[in-house]
Amino acid sequence: MAPLDHVLRYMVHTRSMALRTGEVAKAAGVNIQTLRFYEREGLIAPPKRTASGYRQYSEDTVRIVTFIKRAQELGFTLREAKELLKLRAAGPARGPAARVAAEIKLRDIDEKIRDLTAIRAALSSLVETCACAGGSVYCPILESLEKPSAGG
C-alpha cells in the first residue's frame, strides 16, 4: 500500500463530514498534539466547535497536514512548509515560486551533504588512527575532542 493510500481511502469514506481531532490525526498519520501545535502556529485553521466543545475539522485539514508532513520529509522546515501552503492556495502563478523554493532547498541539502562528508572523513581518520584497543593511554579520538575546532 502506498503511503497516502490510507489517507485517500479514509477521505472517500468521510466525504462531507466534519472530522474530530483523533480522526484527522489518524488519517494524516500524526498525533493529536501535532494538530494542536499546527493550529497554534497557524498552519491549520482553527476548527469549529460542537456545543459540547469537540473540535470539528474540515476534510481539507487532512490534506493540509499530509502536505506539511510530506514537505518535512523533503527537508522543508515548518516555516518553509507554511510558505509552501501559501503557494498552494495562490493559484496558477504558484509554479515558479514553488520551483524557486525547491531549488533553494536543494542548495541547502547539497551544503549539508558537503558538511557531513567532511565530518565523516575527519571521524574516519580518527578511527583509523585509534590504537585504544591495545591499552594505550593516548587516545586520538578523545584528544581531538579537547582541541578547539579550526572554525571556533
Buried (B, 14 or more C-beta within 10 A) or exposed (E): EEEBEBBBEBBEEBEEEBBBBEBBBBBBBBEBEBBBBBBEEEBBEEBEEEEEEEBBBBBEBBBBBBBBBBBEEEEBEBEBBBBBBEBBEEEEEBEEBBEEBBEEBEEBEEEEEEEEEEEEEEEEEBEEEBEEEEEEEEBBEEEBEEEEEEEE
